[in-house]
């Protein structure tokens, strides 16, 4: 029997699609990576009975990066990143072993059906999957086509079966456009980011940003925010005057009239008009007009409009909104949430989609009324040629979706119902008055038919007091006429919704990447999100944009990125050559980079005004090993130590507290050690500031503390304090924390596993001997006689933490409480896997005892 491998983009999608295609009769098992399941069933394919295997990836299989040596910021000139530095595809998440998993499942399969998301990123992932599995597919049978692409927009029975019956091929051009974007963003972003980060962090101590990043889309996005900030700062209020008149007729409520001249900017002129109007004590009606007007129902919903409304009306950020929308999509509640289209195709089942909502109590009455009178033809929109507009695909309740999920689903469903409802109709009455020589008017609206606003009440016509009944020639008594002084007001900071509109208008990013770019400028501390989700630039964001304008405005203006996006779209359409676009764009930015480097002093002049020199920042903490003077600890991100005498800056671990470590010194360079800690319930370890930035041994890398140092005799090193291999991660070693007494603990030097043991022990030492069973170092424990937990009131015992039955009840495994995910300057670290690797080799991973410790996970 032939085998068909089917691959979806997420595990939940694979499960849903398999359930539909197998009609609920598939068997499921976990894949070897533990993250992806495999669903199997028998069925028909290409007029033959086959065995289907449906599995998934977890987003991108591969990511683009420079080869190893070009990731060293200290040794590589950023200018080399534009062309000289080779790139390579690496596994996006090595822990998932996705390539190996796909190859195991694909081995010997005859056909492949790709169920990745139907956008450019999805096409790119298609080819990542194919590159991984093609070497192991069955090639013994000659056939016209073995790779197929399923195109779908929602997880419904109809859509999935239609996709299965109309299989096509993956689109190489769309995949190449993504490759081009990835390489451009990597090379351009890394070159500018590395240069400006190193340049400015070495000079200023209070930048409060661990990375001063540049991005071809991110920077113009920030530019929009700073442009609005500049308008606010440069705004000068002007005083103006308006005539305000109040009139009444009989016992009716007085009407406030609007002056037809609107306003004047000269007080004396305004007073002249008041005097002219005051000549008359009556207001004469010159005309009464009544017009029926229409408030149009919305167009079909696309991604950008969904993001705008979620931010302005629901108070949800774009990144958070997309995460919720993707969850609703994978669970089968809405159609694919990434689309630029606002037009329903002719064969779209509007009535069927509406009928799904007929029993939902939130809008059942509106839906039934709509079905009884007949749905309205939706407004014409834009067909971008991608996915259909965003619509609900099945009914749901708040209990099923949770708070934010329900709020977004509620809006999407109401928007869909509104698109097939009638327009809102109202009557607008306008009365024109004349008082003396001056013309005034007032107007009001009366609802005729609410139409779509019954399901979108926030867009309804507000209730107003009824306009008085009058005719041309009638007179009203003037109650008062006065001159009112007012001032022009500055614009507000951009809201996320307004920023999204600007990005769409200028072609910055795509419907999928817009949320990412906005999130990036927030994460980099370039803007802060204020009340009403308004984006206020920080000092750093303002200085960067002003600096780019001084040096090269095109770095921050949207024009050049917009042009690049158009070229990328042409690659996707197969109209231009991928390599030519790539090389041409990189050459332009390479020249801009060299000019930027030569002109960096222009930006530096702005930095000097806003930020403090590094030598004037921070507090004295530990002594430099070179000059033996105190170095200053700079807490602002990225935290670091600076010696003003030597003019040297030393990196530190981030997201924790730093303090002096007993005034002890490193035996290699005489620098005073400091202690990093993530808190009382976390982990801590000492480190030498110099060794942390300049690894002293070949098997060490930048960013390693004493708990990873392979110094053979230092009392603080891994060789002296390492005990045994971590129970959870493959590369970590559990190291005694000598500062933790009397609540002693050992912590993994790679992950956040912490083992608490021997509470109230007087003294703990790591012995030279090792355990015969697991090769872990033995531990010598000395207890106070009054509080010893050892048998027969013994106070001293030496044994293996993992294997010795005497120690079994006094060891407890926990996870450290971390302030954030640990950041240590250089990515994953691979040190020696055991204490004294040269002396004893790699320790074995204790199995039975460590498995028992897992019961203590907190």
N, C-alpha and C positions, 0 to 999 in steps of 0.2 A: 504494500500500500504506500502510495506517495505521501509525502509530508509537506504541509504548508506552514511556514512560520509567519506569524502576524505580529507586528510591533506597534504599540501605541506610545504616546509621549509621557503618560503618567500611569502608575499602577492602578489608580481608581478608574481611569478611562479603559484600560485593558479589561478590567473586571466587568464593567458595564457593557462594553461591546461584545465580549465573549458571551455574556448572559443573554444578549439579544440574539446573536447569530446561532447559538446552540439551543435556543429556546429553553434555557435554564437547565440543560442536561450535561454541562461540562464538569470535569473533575479539576480540582485545583491543588497546587503544591507550591511550596516556597522555592525560589531560585537559590543558587549557591551564594549570592551576595546578601541574602536576607532581606533586601529591600523590595525586590520585584517578585511577583508570583507568576506562575505559568498555568494557564487554563487550557485543558485539552478536551477535544471531542471529535467525533467522526461526522463527516458531511460531504457535500458534493462541491467540486471545483473543477472547472474546465471539462465538464461532462464526465467526470470520473469520481469515484469514491476516494476520499483522502482523509488523512489524520491532520486536524488543525491544532497548532500550538500558538496560543495567543499570550504574548508577554508585553513588557514595556521597558522603556528607559526612564530616567528621571530628569527630563530636560536634555540639555546638550550633553552628548557623550564626550566630546573633546572641547578643549579651549586652546586659544592661540597664545603663545608666549615666546619670549626670546630664549635661545639656548642658554644653558647654565651660566657661563661666564659673563654674559651680557646683562645678567640680573644683579650684578655687583655695582651698586651706585658709586662706590669709591674709586673703582678702577676703570670705569668705562666713561668716555666722553659722550654726553647725551647726543651730540651731533651724529655720532656713529649709528644711532638707532634708526635714522631715516633710510639708510640703504645698506650699510655694511653689515649690520647685525642680522644674522640669520634667525628666522623664526621656526618654530616647530609646533605641531599639534600634540598636546598632552591631555591625558585623561582629566576631564573637568572635576571629577571627584574620585581620586585614587582609592579611597576607602571602599567605594562601591564595586570596584573591579568590574566595571560595566563591560569592557571589551571582552574579558575572559568569560563573563556570564553569557553574553550574546553568542560568542563562538561555541560555547558548550551547547546551548539550545539550538543553534543553527546547523551544527554538524550533521551532514547527510541529508539536510532538507532539500526538497526539489524546487519549491517556489517560495517567494517572499511577497507578502502584502504589507505595505507600509501605511499605518493609520496615524501618522504624526499630524499635529495641528496643521490646518490648511492655510498657512501664511508663509512668508519668506523664511522665517526662522525654522518653521517645520520642514520646509524643503531642504534646508541646510542640514538639519538633523537626519533626514532621510539618507543623505550621502555619507554622513558620519557612521550611521548604522551599516550601510552597504560596505564601506571601507573595512569595517570590523569583521563582517561575516562572509564576504565573498570568497575568501580563501578556503573556507570549510564547507561551502555549499556543494551539493551533489552535481558534478559536471559530466557524469557518464552518459546522460541522456541528452540528445540533441532536441532542442525545442525553440520555437520562435521567440518566446518571451518567458522569463522566469521571475522578473521583478515587476511588481504592480503597485500602483498608488491609489489609495482610497481617498475620495474627496467628500467631505461631509461638513455640516455646520451646526449640528446639534446631536445630542445623544438620545434620539428617539428611534423607535422601531422603524418608522418609515424612512427616515434619513439614513440610518445605518444600512438597511437592506438596499436602498437605492444606490448607495455608495458601493456596496459589495457587487451589485449587478452591473455597475458602470465603471469598472476599474480602468485607470489610465496609467501614466508613467510619471515618475518624479521629474521635476523641472530643474535641469542643471543650471540654467541661467539665473533663476531666482536664488539658488544656493550660492552661486558665484558672487552675486551682489552682496550677500551677507558676509562672505569671505572677505570681500573688498572692504566693507565697512569695518569689520573686526580688525583688519590689518592697519587701515588708516587710523582708527581710534587708538590702537595700541602704540604705533610708532609716533604719531604726532603727540598724543596725550602723555606718553612716558617721557619723551624728550623735553617738552616744556615743563612738565611736573618735576622731574628730577632736578633740572637746572634751577628753577625758581625756589624749590623747597630747600635745596642745599645753600643757595645764595642767601636767602632771607633768614632761615632758621639759625644760621651761623652768626648773624648780625644782631637779631632782635630777640628779646627774651619773653615778650608778652604777646606773641601773635595768637596764642590760644588755638592753634590748629596743628595737628600732627602731620598734616600733609597739605601743601599749598598746590592743589591740583589744577591742571588745565585740561579742558576737553573741548573738542571741536563743536559739540552741541551744548555742553554744560556752560561754557563761558558766554556764548550769546544769550543763553537763558538767564544767567546772572546779569548780563548787560541790560536786559529789559527792566529788571528790578531796580538797578542803580539809575537808569535813565529816569524812572518815575521819582526816585528819591531826589535826584538833582532838580527836577521840576518843582518839587515841594520846597526844597531849600532855597531855590532862587525866586520863589513866588513872593511878589510884593502886593499886599492887599490894597485894593482901591475902594474909596468910599463912593457910593452912589445913592440916589434918592428916587423913591417911587411915590406916586400919588395913590392914596388908599381912600376909597369911597365906600360908604355904607348907605343903603337906601332901604325903604320899607313901604309897604302898601297895606293900609288898614291895620289889622291885628296880626298879619303874617310876620314870620321871623325875618329880621333884617338880612339883606343880601350883601355880601362883600364883593365888590366889583374889581375886575382887573383892568388896569390902565392900558390902553392900546399902544401908547408910546413905550411901554414896558419900564424904562428907567432913564434917568439923566445923570451925568457925572458932574454937574455944576449946581450947587445949592441955590444960587440966585435964580437960575433959569427954572428950577423946580418950584421955587416960591412964586415965580411969575405965573406958572400954570395953575397953581393952587388958587391964586387970586382971581384968575380968569374963570375958574370953575365955580368959585364961591359967589359969583355974580347971581347965579341961579339957585333957587331953593328947591327946585324940582329936577328930577331926572326923567327925560322923555324916552320912551321905548321907540327906537328907530326901526328895528326889525326883530322878528322871531323866526328862527329856522329850526326845523326838525329833520334829522337825517337818520335813516337806519344804517347802522354800521356793523361790520363783521370782525370778530377777533378770530383769526384762523387757527384751526387745530394744528398741532405740531406735525412736522415731518417724521418719518420713521427714525428710530434712534440709532445713532452710531456711537463709537467709543468716545470721541472727543466731547460730544454733548453729554454723555453719561458722566464723564469725569467732571465737567463743568457743574452740572446740577448737584452731583454728590458733594462737591466742595462747598458750593454756595448755599445749598438748601439743606443738605444732610450733615454738613460739618465734618465730612470724611476726606482725608487727604488722597491724592491721586494714586499713590502707591498702595495704600490700604484698600482703596476702592477696587483696584485691579485684582488684588489678592482675593477679595471676597467674590468678585465677579467670576474669577477662574474657578473658585470652589463651587459656586452655584452651577457653572457650566459642567464641570466634571461630575457633579451629582445629578445632572440631567434636569435642572430647573429652568435654565435659560439657554438660548442659543450661544454660539461662539461670540465672546465679548470683545474681540478685536476686529473691527471692521470700519471702513470709511464710507460705506454705502448708506444712503438715506432713501432708497427706493425699493419697494417690494417688487419682486419679479412677478410677471403675469401669472405664473403657475403657483405662486405662494398661497397656501391654504389659510386665508384670513379667517374665514368662518369657522373652520375646524379649530384653529388656535384660540379663537374667542370662546367656542363652546366648552373648551377645557376649564374655563373659569366660571361656568354657570352656577356651580354649587359653592363657590368660595364666598363666605359670608361678608368679606370685606367689600365686595363690589358685585354681588350676585344680582341685585335689583337693577343696576345700570346695564349689566350684560344682558339680562332677560329682556329689558326694554329695547335695547339696541337690536337684538335678534328678532324681536317681534315686528319692528318697523323697518328692518333691513339695514345692513351696514352701509356706511358711506364710502365712496371711492377715496382711497388715501391720496394725499397731495403728491405731486410729482417731486422727486428728489434727485440726488446724484447717484448714478451707478458707477462705482469705482472699480467694478469688475472683480471684487474679492468676495467676501462673505455677505449673506443677507443681513439686514438690520437686526439689532438685538431685540429679541422677543422672549416672552415666557414660553416654556415647552411643556409645562404641566403645572397643575394647581399646587399650592403649598400653604402652610400656616406658619405663624411666628414660632410656635413650639418646635417645628421641624428645623427651622433655619437659624434660630438665635437672633439676638437683637439687631446687629448691624446687617446680617444676611437678609433678614426680613425687610429692613428699611430700604435696602437697595432693590430687592425683588419687588417690593410694593411699588416703588417708583417705576421700575421697568414695565411692570404689568399695567399700571395706570397709564403710562405713556403709550403703550400699545393700544389699549382700549380707546384712548383719546384719538389716535391716528385714524380710526375707522368710525368715529363719532361725527356728529354734525358740528359745524362751526358755532361759536357763541355769537348771538345776535343781540344788539342793544340799540336803543334810540338815544341819540345825542341831541339835546335841545340847547340852542345858543340864543341868548337875548342880548341885543346891542342897545346901549344907552348913550344919550348925550346929555352932559351936564355943562351948561354954558358952552364954551368952545371946545371942550374936551370929550373924547369918545372913550367909553368904557364897555366892558362886556362881562358876562358870566355864563357858564355852561354847566350842564349836568347830564348824567347818564341814567337811563332807565332800562332794566333788563327786559328783553323780549323772550329770548329762549337761551337757557344756559348752555346747551350743546355739550361739548366735550368737558366743560368746566365742572360738570357733576362728578367726574372722576378725578379731575385735577382742580379741586376747589381753590387752591392758592392762586390760581390764575383767573379766578372769577371776577366779575364786575362788582366793585364794592358798593354796599348800600349807601345811598346818598339821600339827603333830604330832597323831597320833591320840589321841582322848580315851580314858581308861582304861575298861575294861569293869567296870561295877558296877551294883548294884541298891539300891533303897531299903532302908535299914537297915544297909548296909555301913559299916565304919569305916576311916578313914585316920589315919595318925599325923601329928600336928602337928610340923613341923620348926621353925617359928619364927612368932611373931606380934610385929610391931613397929609403932610409930607413926612414920609418915614425914611430914616437914614439906615443904610445897610452897608455891608462890606463884601467884596468878592472873597471867596474862600479857596484855599489851595486844593489840589486834587488829593485823594487818599492814596496810601500805598497800594500797590497792585494786589488784588486777591489772586488766589490760585486759579480761579475760573477765568479771570482776565488774562493771566499769564498763559494759560492753555490756549486761549483764543489767539494771542499774539504769536505763539509758537506755531500754531496751525497755519495762520495767515502767512508767516514768513518761511514756512517749510523747514522748521527746526525740529528734527526728530520725526518719529512716526507715531501712529496711534499706540503702538506697543512701548515705545521708548520714552515718550513724553513724561510719564510718571517717574521714570528712573532719573531723568535729568533734573527734575524738580527736587526729588529726594536727595540727589547728590549735593546740590547747593545748600540744602539744609544740613546734611551730615558734615559737610566741610566747614561749617560755621561761617558761611558766606552770607546767609540770611537767617532770620528767625521768624517763626510763624506766630503772628500776633492774633489778638481777638478778631473774629470774623474771617479767620484764615487769610489774613493779609501778610505779605512777605516784606519784612523790613530788613534791608541790607545792614550787615555789621561793618565796623570800621575796616576790617580786612577785605571784605567783599567790595566796598567802595573804593579803597585804595588800589586794589588789583584792576578794577575796570577803568579807573581814571589813568592808571599807569599804561594799560593797553592802548587807550586812546592817545596818550602822549607819544607812544612808540610806533604803533601800527594799529590804526582803528579797525582794520579788517579782521584782526584777531578776535574782536568782540562784537562787531556788527554781524547781523544775520546773513548778509549777502553772499559771502563766500561759501558758508556751509549750505545755504539753500542751493547754490549752484552744484555743489558736490552731491547733494541728495538727488538732484535731477539726473546727474550722471549715473548714480547708482541705480536709479529706476530704469535708465536706458540699458544698463547691463542686464537687469532682470527681464527686460523685454527682448534681449538678444540683439539690440541695435548698435551697441558699441563693444569694443574689445576690452575685456576685464583688465589685462595687463597694462594697456595703454592708459586707461583711466587711473589706475593705481600709481603708475610711475609719474604721470603728469601732475597729479595732485600732490604726491610726496615731494616732487621737485619744487613746487610752489611753496609748500610749508617749510621745506628745508631752507630756502632763501629767507623766508620770514623769520625762521629760528635764528639764523646767523645775525640778522639785523637786530633781532630782539636782544641777543646776548651782547652785541656791541653797544646797544643803547640802554642797557639795564639801569644805568645810573639815573635815568629820567624817572623810572618807577621808584628807585631807591630814595630819591629826594622826597617823594610823597610818603614813603614808609617812615622816614626820619621824623616827620611831623606827627605821625599818629602812634608810633610805637617806641618803646624804650630800648636803648642799646643793651645788648646782652650783659655787658659788664656792670650795668647799673640795676640789674634785675636779680631777684632771688635773695636767699639768706645763707650765710655761711653754714656748712655742714661737715664736710670731711676734708682731710689734707691731701694735697696733690703729692704724688710720689716723686715728681721732678723738682719742684721748688719748695716743697714742704709748707707752703702757705695754704690757707683754707680755700676750698672751692665753694662756689655758691650753688645751692640747690634751687632750680627753677621749676616751680610746680605747674605753670601753665603748659598746656599740651604743645609739643611733646615734652614731658618732664625730662630734665637732663641736668648734668653738672657742668659748671663752667669755671675754669681757672683764668682769672683776668690777668694774672702775672705772665702765664705762659701763652695766653690767648688760645686756649684749647677747650673744646666742648666735648663732653663724653655722654653717649647715649645711656639710657636707663630702661628697665622694663616699664611698661605702661599700665595704667588702670589698677594702681595699688598705691600703698604708702611707702615712703622711703625714710629710713632713719639710720643713724650711725650705729655700727655693729661693734660695741665694746672697745672702740679705738684700736682694734686689731688691724694688722697690715698684711698685705699680700707678700709672700716670700719672693715673688718674681720681680716686682716693680716698686715695692714700698708704698703703694697707694693704700690709704685707709679703706677698709671694707665697709660697705653699707648693707643694710638688710631691707629686702623688699617683702612686703606682706599684703595679702588681699583681705586681711581682717581677722578677727578673733576666731571665726569659724572656718577660715580658709587655710591657705598654705603660705609658707614663708621660706626664704632662702637668702644666704649672704651672697654678695658678688663683689668683684673687684671692678671699679669703673673703667680701668684701662683694659683689663682682659676682656671685659664685656664687648668693647668695640674693636679690640685687637687680639684675636684668639692666639694664645701662646703656643699651642700644639697643633700638629697637622690634623688630628682627628677631632678638633673642635671647630666650631663655626661662630660667626659673629652673633651676639645675643645670648650667649650661654653664661649662666651663673656658676658659683662654686659647686652647686649640686650636679653639674655636668662636666666639671673640670677634671681632666685626667692626670693632674699632677701626682707623681708617685708617692710623695711624702707629706704634702700639706695637710694639716689637720682639718681643714674645711672642705677638702675635695671629695669628689665622688669615690675616689679610691679609699678614703678613710671612713666615709659615712654611708656609702651605698650598702644596702642589705640584700635585695633580691629583685627579680623581674616583676614588673607591675602585673596585677591580676587582670587588668582590662586591656591595656594597649600593648602592642607587640614590641615597641621600641623603648618604653620607659623603664626606669629603675626606681624602686622605692628607696628613698634616702632619709636617714634620720634627721629630724629637725632639732638641732641641739639647743634651740631657744625656747622650745615648747614646754619644758617642765614647769610645774609638776604634772600637767596634762599632756604627757608625752605623745608624740605622733611621728610617723614617717609618711612622706608624701612622694608621689610620682614626679619625676623631673620632666615629664612630657605632658601628661594629662592632669585632670583635677581630682584624681583618687587620693584620699587621705586615710591612713590606717591609724586609729587611736589605740594606744596600748599602755599598759603599766602605769595607770594613774596613781599619783602620789609616790612613785618611785623616787628615791633619793638621788640615784645616779644611773645613767645608762651609757654603755660603751659598746661600740661595734668591735667584735673580736677579730683577730687575724684568721681564726679557723673558720671552715665552712661546713655546712650540713652535708653529710654523705648522701642523703636521699634527694635533696633538691638543689644543692650547690649554693644556697643562700648563705650569707655571712651569719655566723652565730652572734647573739647579743648577750652581753653580760649585764644583769640587772641587780641593783642594790636597793632594797626596800628598807624603810624605817621599821623597826621591830614592832611598833605599836599598830601599824597599818598594813602589814604584809599580807597579801592574798595567797602566799605560797604555802604548801602543805607543811604541817608540823612547825609553823611559825618560823620557817627558814627565812632569812633576809637576803640571801644571795643565790642567784642561779644563772647559769649560762646555758643557752640552748637556741634552737631554731624557732623563730617567731611563727613559722608555718607548720612545722612538723612536731614540735615538742608538746606532748599532751599536758605538761605542767602549765604551759602558756595559753592553752586553748581558750580558756574562759576570760582572758584579759586582753583580747585583741578584737577590735571592732573596725570594720571598713565603712568609710563614708565618702561622699563627694564633697569636695571643697566648695565653699560659698565664694563665688568669684564676682567682682564688681561688674566685669564685662568679660567677653571672651578674651583670653589672654593674648596680648600683642607683644611680640619680642623682637621687632625690628627686622627679621630676616626670614620669615616663613617657617616651615617645619624644620626642626633641628634633629640631626642624627648624630648622636654622640656614641660613646662606648656603651654596649648593652649591659655591661655588668661592672661592678666594682673590681678594679684590678684585672682588666681584661687580659693584659699580658701575662699575669701571674696564674690566673685560674680559668681563662676562657669564658665563654658566655654561660651564665647560670641557666639552669633549666627552669621552666615555668612551673612553680608548685601547683599541682592540680587539685587533689582531693581537699587539702586544707583551705586552699584559696577559694574553691567552689563553696565550701562551707561558709566562708566569710561573706559571700554574696548575699546571704540572708540578712546581713546587717545594713544593706544599702539604705540610705536616707535621702 
